[in-house]
Amino acid sequence: MSAANMAADRPTMYFIGVSTSKSSIMKVFPLWAEYLGIPHAQLKGIDFPLGAEPAAYRSAVQFIKRDPLSQGALITTHKLDLFAACLDLFNETDPHAQRLGETSCLSKLEGKLIAHAKDPISAGLALNGFLPSKYWEKTGAEVFLIGAGGASIATSWHLMCNEGDEGSRPSRILISDRQPSRLVEMRHRHAGFGSSVPVDYLAITCADENDAILPGLKPGSLVVNATGLGKDAPGSPLSDQAVFPEKGIVWEFNYRGDLVFLRQARAQKEKLGLQVEDGWTYFIHGWTRAIAEVFHLEIPISGQRFDRLCEIAAVAGSLEAAK
């Protein structure tokens, strides 16, 4: 994306990702904007390949920073790399962004460009929405996060540092990734959390090695696809021979794409008594938290107005799927 000579002609929010035109948000955003009282606002996608050059991220962020009607952005997939490439361009970083070394949202206020990390909030809201009450305390279950990117770091923060006593947290967290450097970075971030939850960092090279981790998990454990496989790239981090933990909870971060991981879990749902969750609620919370920051709006996380936003998104998404 060449950000130069593309000045916005009306209040504009950007979506920085890999295949932004395929996201339901492109249909949902105009309807949400109307409902939220910002009908002239628009959303534009900026696509970068996985592992883009730092200069590409800097060009986009510099453009957003200097363009008067560019209000901010939501970032997916590139959260860690964009933050590292553009740290000196941010006038402020919120506490989560500082703690996690990533940004999922950029906003502007009084001439300042602010980097936010909203995933600890949106992932926490999604988790709290589907986990049974006092789940970790009652089950002693573990968590297997497959992938060590920005969303995974943010989710681990919520799991390790949420309010409450030790019984309100999982008994252990396991994290796997094909890039050892990502695991080193995650270990470094975790060291600053001050949490007593034990964490295993597992460098893997193929899906079979992720498969081999599953039998060692306790019944009821949470298994999460945080790799982007199934959306940003085809496939799944597990093979079709993988067996999920009995009575476990399986969470696919994605809501669109080929979603092989989701199909693998659903195929075992009845036999193993699994609870299977996709990324739709996470999508809603992630976008509403970012839109609230970018346009300086009060958007609730529950209640009648939030339910209406969910209804609007569901209708727009179903219309898109029907085409």
Order of alpha helices (4+ residues) and beta strands (2+ residues): beta-alpha-beta-alpha-beta-alpha-beta-alpha-beta-beta-alpha-alpha-beta-alpha-beta-alpha-beta-alpha-beta-beta-alpha-beta-alpha-alpha
